């Protein structure tokens, strides 16, 4: 058997992309020193964004037995993104690098001629991580020297995984008595969003499904903030195991004398920690694309309101809630939970130090998200009859007991959005929402789950309330 360290494998696999010289036309409007610095930082972030998406989209698709091409990722995930990054991201040179066995090992994206590329690194079964800005190939190898590669054993394991995931999905043949046409989601009827997949369950059975060209039942996409609802569910599993208490401290602050120590897990789940965040929605770019860690970026923001008095949507609150229970993941990692739910095509990714980025960075399929919704309909009991969430957890996460968003048609529970103020939608409806049009809608009174995946461009939207009304109406006919 052939064994080699990760550093050697990576160095062998990578063909460095050509350098890219960024020239500014200073004859008309020269940039200030700060503007030049900001432009350089944006390019570094864009390169990290691109490296991570290429790595995750391609490697996680292949893990599921399907494929994504760089061209497809450019067309869908890398088009219509944040305005500061969108003008440059698609033109940045890149490489997708593989081992002799065919497995994606890393991606590299060049953004400046005097800096190393931005690297994203794939680890089998754990998705991809983005490395810090400035990491060299030697630095990547030094970080993962413990990842010894046995080509024969790895190839065998990979084939076993692919064989398991290529078996017929029982959801495909377990059809509901009443079928619903979901094609209107792809026509622009509900806005200018770009729908990729729709899956509808009724009474636990498949009632409707459709895909855009190039997407299939086992094609994973990034959940974005749908991961926050997944995070809340994983915390519920820890509560059920007796390993966590949502009314306990989230562990923030330097010590017991720090007033942030009073913030509870419940308050972080309800976006009511009272901590400052630098932007609405708390973009967290240094963590997502810059290669900082959860510890560095999410934990240390100051308190500016008394906890549980002000609603402020922030990635940092979800990340704090997850870190409060992260020690439980040693014995009960998210992958074990996903397996119990039947979410076999789902991967929760981490930062480069191994902290789960469960505010955004999960890759999964529409059917796996439908299974998550069905678990919530069943109040935490799996299809096999095992209770993995506390009794009443559905009511807990869908209760608007904390401060609420102002000026929005949606309320907020504990990690889940509430659709209780939308005309024509049953008031018990709650949902997971994510950037670029990710939705998982759960309607307990109708025993319905609606999943809509998309790659909506900035400035466009998909009207999930209207789509929910129409799907429910169609199921009534």
C-alpha positions, -999 to 999 in steps of 0.1 A, spaced: 0 0 0 12 35 -8 12 59 21 22 96 21 16 126 43 -10 152 33 18 177 26 34 155 1 1 145 -15 -9 182 -18 24 193 -32 22 165 -58 -14 172 -67 -13 210 -71 -4 228 -103 -1 264 -92 -23 287 -111 -8 316 -130 -2 349 -112 -27 376 -116 -16 412 -117 -43 437 -106 -37 470 -123 -55 502 -113 -60 531 -138 -48 559 -116 -48 585 -144 -85 593 -138 -93 587 -102 -64 574 -80 -74 554 -50 -65 564 -15 -43 542 6 -74 529 25 -93 522 -8 -63 503 -21 -62 483 11 -99 476 10 -97 465 -27 -69 441 -19 -88 427 11 -119 422 -11 -99 403 -36 -85 381 -9 -120 374 4 -133 368 -31 -105 343 -37 -114 325 -4 -151 325 -13 -143 309 -47 -118 284 -34 -142 272 -7 -172 270 -30 -153 251 -57 -140 227 -32 -173 221 -13 -196 220 -43 -174 196 -63 -161 173 -34 -195 170 -16 -213 163 -49 -188 135 -57 -192 122 -21 -229 118 -30 -223 100 -62 -230 129 -86 -209 156 -102 -205 194 -103 -182 211 -127 -163 244 -121 -183 259 -149 -216 250 -131 -203 264 -98 -193 297 -116 -228 299 -132 -248 292 -100 -229 297 -68 -204 324 -80 -228 346 -99 -249 374 -83 -230 374 -50 -221 403 -27 -215 435 -47 -180 441 -35 -169 406 -45 -190 399 -76 -171 420 -101 -138 400 -96 -146 366 -83 -153 347 -116 -121 359 -133 -97 348 -105 -75 320 -117 -80 287 -100 -71 250 -99 -90 220 -86 -64 195 -75 -69 157 -70 -51 127 -57 -43 98 -80 -74 81 -67 -95 109 -81 -105 124 -48 -105 162 -46 -77 172 -22 -78 210 -25 -86 241 -46 -63 271 -50 -73 306 -62 -48 333 -70 -57 369 -62 -23 388 -61 11 383 -76 29 388 -43 9 364 -21 2 327 -20 -31 315 -35 -61 310 -12 -64 273 -4 -95 253 5 -87 217 16 -110 187 14 -111 160 41 -131 128 33 -164 128 51 -158 163 67 -162 186 37 -138 215 30 -122 242 51 -108 275 40 -73 282 51 -62 316 65 -51 343 40 -14 340 34 -12 302 40 15 286 19 14 250 6 39 241 33 16 256 58 -14 236 45 7 204 48 19 213 83 -16 217 95 -28 183 82 3 162 86 -18 138 107 -40 131 77 -20 101 64 -32 88 30 -34 51 23 -45 51 -14 -59 15 -14 -77 18 19 -91 53 10 -102 41 -24 -120 11 -9 -137 32 18 -148 58 -8 -163 31 -30 -183 18 0 -196 52 7 -206 58 -29 -223 24 -31 -243 32 0 -254 66 -13 -262 53 -47 -288 28 -35 -324 37 -44 -338 64 -22 -370 51 -6 -384 86 -7 -385 84 -45 -410 55 -45 -429 64 -13 -453 87 -31 -482 106 -15 -517 99 -26 -521 136 -36 -494 150 -60 -487 187 -65 -473 205 -95 -443 226 -83 -432 238 -118 -443 274 -111 -414 278 -87 -391 277 -118 -410 302 -139 -405 335 -122 -441 335 -108 -427 340 -73 -400 365 -81 -367 367 -100 -350 341 -79 -333 311 -95 -348 279 -82 -327 248 -84 -348 221 -65 -382 219 -49 -393 189 -27 -427 186 -10 -437 160 16 -474 154 26 -481 130 54 -445 119 53 -446 110 16 -432 126 -15 -460 149 -30 -439 169 -55 -404 174 -67 -386 191 -96 -350 200 -105 -333 227 -126 -310 214 -154 -278 200 -139 -293 194 -104 -305 160 -91 -319 144 -59 -284 138 -46 -269 172 -55 -259 191 -24 -260 229 -20 -248 251 8 -275 257 33 -264 292 43 -285 302 73 -307 272 72 -278 258 91 -289 279 121 -321 258 123 -299 227 120 -278 240 148 -308 245 170 -319 209 162 -284 196 172 -286 215 204 -320 199 210 -304 165 205 -278 174 232 -307 184 255 -324 151 249 -292 132 258 -290 152 290 -258 169 279 -271 205 276 -296 229 291 -308 258 270 -314 279 301 -278 276 312 -250 301 304 -236 300 269 -202 304 285 -194 338 269 -171 363 286 -137 360 303 -149 347 336 -179 347 360 -174 384 367 -180 392 330 -216 403 325 -217 383 292 -215 351 312 -252 357 321 -262 352 284 -280 318 281 -280 294 252 -317 301 248 -310 338 243 -284 332 216 -308 309 198 -334 336 198 -309 363 186 -314 381 218 -279 380 235 -277 418 236 -242 417 220 -230 442 194 -226 431 158 -209 452 131 -235 448 103 -272 439 101 -271 401 96 -235 400 108 -219 389 76 -189 372 93 -168 375 62 -134 370 80 -146 336 92 -165 325 61 -139 335 35 -109 349 54 -98 319 73 -102 332 109 -118 308 134 -150 307 154 -131 314 186 -114 345 170 -145 360 153 -177 350 170 -172 349 208 -158 382 219 -183 409 209 -193 433 237 -226 436 254 -247 467 246 -282 457 257 -295 436 285 -300 401 273 -334 391 260 -345 427 255 -335 434 218 -337 412 187 -306 414 165 -300 388 139 -264 377 141 -243 348 130 -223 352 161 -252 343 184 -257 309 166 -220 302 167 -219 310 204 -249 286 210 -231 258 191 -198 264 210 -217 261 243 -224 224 234 -195 216 212 -178 193 237 -208 170 233 -199 166 196 -168 146 206 -189 116 213 -220 126 193 -208 145 162 -234 160 138 -227 131 114 -242 107 139 -274 128 142 -277 131 104 -274 93 101 -303 87 126 -325 111 107 -316 96 73 -298 127 62 -271 106 45 -261 133 20 -253 160 45 -220 173 57 -214 200 84 -181 218 77 -158 234 101 -132 262 103 -95 251 99 -93 245 136 -122 221 137 -150 243 150 -183 237 133 -195 267 113 -232 259 119 -244 294 112 -240 287 74 -216 260 63 -236 228 58 -239 211 25 -270 190 20 -298 180 -4 -334 190 -7 -346 155 4 -323 156 34 -338 189 44 -373 175 39 -363 147 63 -353 174 88 -387 190 84 -404 157 89 -385 151 121 -399 185 133 -434 174 123 -429 142 143 -417 164 173 -383 148 173 -391 111 167 -373 94 138 -389 72 112 -376 42 131 -394 54 163 -364 67 183 -369 100 201 -338 121 195 -353 156 204 -370 164 237 -408 161 237 -422 195 229 -390 207 212 -411 217 181 -432 240 202 -401 254 219 -383 264 186 -415 277 171 -425 299 200 -420 337 197 -411 340 234 -383 364 228 -380 399 213 -392 399 177 -379 414 144 -394 448 136 -410 456 103 -409 421 89 -437 397 81 -419 369 98 -414 363 135 -385 344 152 -384 315 175 -353 296 187 -332 291 155 -363 289 133 -384 316 116 -421 319 122 -447 324 94 -475 332 118 -482 367 103 -486 356 67 -521 357 53 -533 324 40 -506 304 58 -516 284 89 -504 302 120 -484 272 133 -461 273 102 -424 278 109 -394 276 87 -357 276 81 -345 305 59 -311 309 42 -293 332 19 -298 329 -19 -332 314 -14 -329 283 9 -362 275 26 -376 246 47 -412 252 56 -429 231 82 -467 232 85 -477 209 114 -515 214 111 -513 202 75 -485 176 79 -466 193 51 -429 200 45 -419 223 16 -382 226 6 -371 252 -20 -334 254 -29 -321 282 -50 -291 304 -61 -309 337 -60 -288 367 -70 -284 397 -48 -313 420 -52 -338 392 -62 -361 372 -40 -384 342 -40 -418 348 -23 -419 317 -1 -451 328 17 -470 329 -17 -455 296 -28 -464 280 5 -500 292 1 -502 278 -34 -488 244 -25 -512 241 4 -541 251 -17 -531 226 -44 -530 198 -18 -565 207 -7 -581 204 -41 
